[in-house]
Structure formats: structure tokens, C-alpha cells
Amino acid sequence: MSAESQTEDQSTEGEHPRYSEGHYQLLFEHNPLPMWVYDPATLRFLTVNEAAIRHYGYSRKEFLEMTLKDIRPKEDIPALLADVKTNRSTPTVTSVWRHRKKNGALIDVEITSHEFQFGEKKAKLVLAKDITEHLRAEGQVCQLNEELEERVSVRTAELTAANKELEAFSYSVSHDLRAPLRAIIGYSHLILEEYAVRLDAEGQRLLNVISSEALRMSQLIDDLLMFSRLSRQRVELTDIDMTPLALSAFQGLITAHSVPAPQLNIKTLPPARGDSTMLRQVFVNLLDNAIKFSSLRKDAAIEVGGSCDQNQNVYYVKDNGVGFDEKYSARLFGVFQRLHTDEEFAGTGVGLALVQRIILRLGGTVWAESKLGKGATFYFAIPAKKAS
Amino acid sequence: MPIPNAVEILLVEDNPHDAELTLRALRKRRLANSVLHVKDGEEAIHWLFGIGTYADRDINHKPKLVLLDLKLPKIDGLEVLRKLRTHEETKLIPVVILTSSREEQDVVESYRLGVNSFIVKPVNFDNFSEAVALAGHYWLLINQEPK
């Protein structure tokens, strides 16, 4: 039927059954996509199929009295003429155009046109695929994507700004809040040193209270800053040998504590995947508590152990100290929450809050068991190291 | 105030109380006789480079130590350090940062600029005195400077 298919037929003769002209006529007439044949010289429609009549709304008779120009919006006609000129001799062309239906509606169509022998005439066979809906949906997806991206970038900017502000805030806290405290402590000290003879014991005690309270405030500031810094710090996961990590945390603490070192029983701990700075801090805080709350006993003993299964590693720090009443355990991990007065045991109430914050950031959980006077055990679980 | 040319320690500190505590700590170790205290970064730069009110100063006489605070009016401590390190004639002067900040970014930046030491001022007076006295003692009496 067409020049192309004739060539095909000749070259494959004997291998494929030969289609008669009637077969092609059937393919053309009943194709679900609009198709037509036009004369490239006059742009007149030479024949159209059922789908074209249905889709465009013109009758067969109307079509055959029209040219291609009549189904184009006026402003597209120069482009059409230029295209016909350049593509006159190109065998197959696919391009996107705008067509106008009989009812005036504009549609976007993907046109595939082939060179074609129509009787004696050289003609073009056209297949028109309406892609209006497709383009509209595509446009909508694009727009949604753009909106989404814009929203994400706005939120990111907001978050970055909030983080910057927080950083600036803690920076200025760390700079400016310490200076007055240093002056309070320093000048109290100078009075005690240089005016000691004019102060009685009570006067000296009062100055010492000022000094030690200022020192406590400075400790609070440090702990809070550490708390806020750890919340912002990036988690860096590495493989960690937990036994030496816990041991070195303990050794660092006993040199800092003035109390006699308790007996330490450290079991072999399962290796972990986590942030070593953060996990070290967890051991430091838990062991610091264990040392502190068992410091009243002569036979103070601390045990560190752990176990692992497929899903998680569990570690514990156990002491034989004063313990706590489990009905208050909900308050244990809150910031500034304390179960003891400062006279009993000094502290800022940040240590366990920090432990919880770190373990939550590592995707784990913390909990504690105790009986008043019978010691306490603090547990933390982190996701198991995945076998690589 | 000591004769400017005999200055061995330049103390750059805007907080008068921190300055007083620092000077007392140095005095205890008899290191305070040759200290010049300036109150902002601009004055520090004027003195170090012999400009402005210090135009008459012989800048060939270099201090053995600059104790530098970070948060300063006009020109901050890091900027003073940067200036010192970019000029040939002041490049080798020992600079010890003495600051309230324990922000990691300050420590890293100071070292990147070539600070000799970074000390966080302890809030506790005993520790503060000790830190200042140790730094002064080390840089003035123990350290060997290039001829």
C-alpha cells in the first residue's frame, strides 16, 4: 500500500504472508487513532478514517472539502507551511502540533507522517495522537513537583535559620554568662584572701556559699551547653569495641573523683555500631552516677555488662549504692530532674537526660531498675550491628 | 603603666574584672611588672604595629607573649591574630588565646590561624590563677624564643 511497505514486502517475500490492499484499508479505517491522507502540494485531505471523524467532529464530506490549514489555529499556519516545505521529502516525521476541532476546542496532537503513494499521487499518511490530557497531567505533575521542591527549600531554610539562631544563642551563652560568674567567684576569693583578718568565721562561710553557688551555676551552664550541642551534633557511626570504651571512661572518672575508687567488674561487652564520642559520654555519665551514689559504702562495687541478639545490643551499669524508689523512675531522665538534694549528692540533673538524648538519637532506648537502698541498674539498648 | 618599650606581656582584654584577676594572678608570680593591658583589638593592633597613639613606639621591641581574648570591641581576637600572622615582623610573636569560649569552632579557627596555645578561662578562681600564671611563666621564663 505505501512505498515503505512495498519495499518491505519485496525484501521479505516468501518469509511473511503478503497483506493485500484490503488488509491495509482495514487497518486504516478501523485504527482507534485518527488517520488521514493529504496532498502535500495543496494540503487537501484525500481520505480520513472513522476515528478522525469521531475525534474532530467533521463529517467525511466536510473533511474532504478542507485543507490541513483548516484544522490549525491561524497563528500556527506559517509554521505548518514551513514544515511541509522542509519535510516534503523526509519519509517519516514525528512532531507535536495544535489542532482545532469542529467545536473550536484546541487539542495537542503528536503527528506521525509518512510518505505514501496514493493512487497516482505522492501523498502523506498521517497518524494523529491526541496528547492534550497527557500534557495537562504532565504539566500538573511538574507544577506539583515545583511546589513541593519550593516548600522543601523554604522549610530547609527555616530549619537552617533556627539552627543558626540556636548556635548563636549557645555561643553567646558560653561566652557571656561565664564572665560574671568568674568575677563573682574571683572577687569572693580575693576578699577571703586579702581581708580574712577582718572577717569572722560566719563572714567567711557566707562568702564561700556565694562562691560555691556561682560555681554550681557555671556547672549548670556547661551541662546545658553540652546537652544542646549533643542534640545538634551529627551522629557518626563506626564499629566500636565497647569494653575498652567503658574502661577508659571509668579510669577518667576515678582520677577526677575525690572518693576512693569502687571495685569495678567489667564483663566482655558485645561490640557496637554507634558514635564513639556519644557512647563514651553515655558510659561517663552512667559510671559517674554509679560512683557517686555508691560512694557512701566502703564496699562500693560497679558492674558493667551486656548482651546482644539479632535486633539489639543491651548494656548495663549496675551499682550497689543508695538506689532510688521506682515510683519516681519517670522523672529520672528529665532535664534538671533530681531525686536527691544537693546536700546528699551534688549534681545538676542533666547527666541522665543527656544519656537518654544520645541513646534516642542512636535509635535505642534507656531504662532503669532499682530498690531503695539496694543499688540501681541502668540499661541502654541500641540497634544491633548489622553483619555486612 | 610600664614604659611601653619594656613590655613583655600584652594583655588584650575588654572585661575589666577578668583583666584585674589576670593581672593579680601574674603579680603573684612576679610576672606583672612588664604587662601592658589594652582594652580592644584596635588598640592591640595600634600598639603591635606602632600606629595611631603608639606611632612613637619602637616596634623592633616585641612582647614575649600576647594574651588575647576573643570577644573584643572594634576588632575581635581572631582578626588580631590573623593580622599578626600575616605580617613578617609580627609573625613569630607567641599568642595565647585566653577566652571564655569553649566552642570548638573558635579553637579550630585559632589553631588554623597559628595560635600557640588556647586556654579556656576557668570559672573557678584557683584554676584561673593557676592557668594564667602557668602560661605567663612558661612563655616568659621557660620558652626559648628565636634570636
Interface residues (C-beta under 8 A of the other chain):
Chain A: Y171 S174 H175 D176 R178 A179 L181 R182 A183 I185 G186 Y187 S188 H189 L190 S211 A214 L215 S218
Chain B: N15 H17 D18 L21 R24 L70 K71 T99 S100 S101 R102 E103 K121 P122 V123 N124 F125 D126 F128
